[in-house]
Amino acid sequence: MVAENESSVELSCITFSDCLREVNWEEASTVFELPPLGRQKREPEKLKRAFEASYAVIVVHDSGKLVGMGRALCDGEYQAAIYDMVVLPEYQGKGIGKEIISGYVKNCLLKT
């Protein structure tokens, strides 16, 4: 039995990457529409350009399926801001968002 706030998704093949080469931007656009706080239509080409222009990016896959992603902007010295972080609803509450944030921090520290 699964509790009301838990999902039955198993996290056996989750991968985190800062590489955008493998991103299917049509799929990414759909991922942004599904979470309840998002529900924003993102045009795939604009989404791609926004991520490519970002200081740090994290892409999360589960067995090849895009389940989350996000990007951060940074001036390289003092300030950074997180934009467009999204995790599919069925993967929320499993620590994926925390790992995305950790990835931003690591990427920003390595680049400064």
Stockholm file with secondary structure:
# STOCKHOLM 1.0

chainA/1-112         MVAENESSVELSCITFSDCLREVNWEEASTVFELPPLGRQKREPEKLKRAFEASYAVIVVHDSGKLVGMGRALCDGEYQAAIYDMVVLPEYQGKGIGKEIISGYVKNCLLKT
#=GR chainA/1-112 SS CCCTTCCCCCCSSEEEESCCTTCCHHHHHHHHHSSTTTCCCCCHHHHHHHHHTSSEEEEEEETTEEEEEEEEEECSSSCEEEEEEEECGGGTTSSHHHHHHHHHHHHHHHHC
#=GC SS_cons         CCCTTCCCCCCSSEEEESCCTTCCHHHHHHHHHSSTTTCCCCCHHHHHHHHHTSSEEEEEEETTEEEEEEEEEECSSSCEEEEEEEECGGGTTSSHHHHHHHHHHHHHHHHC
//
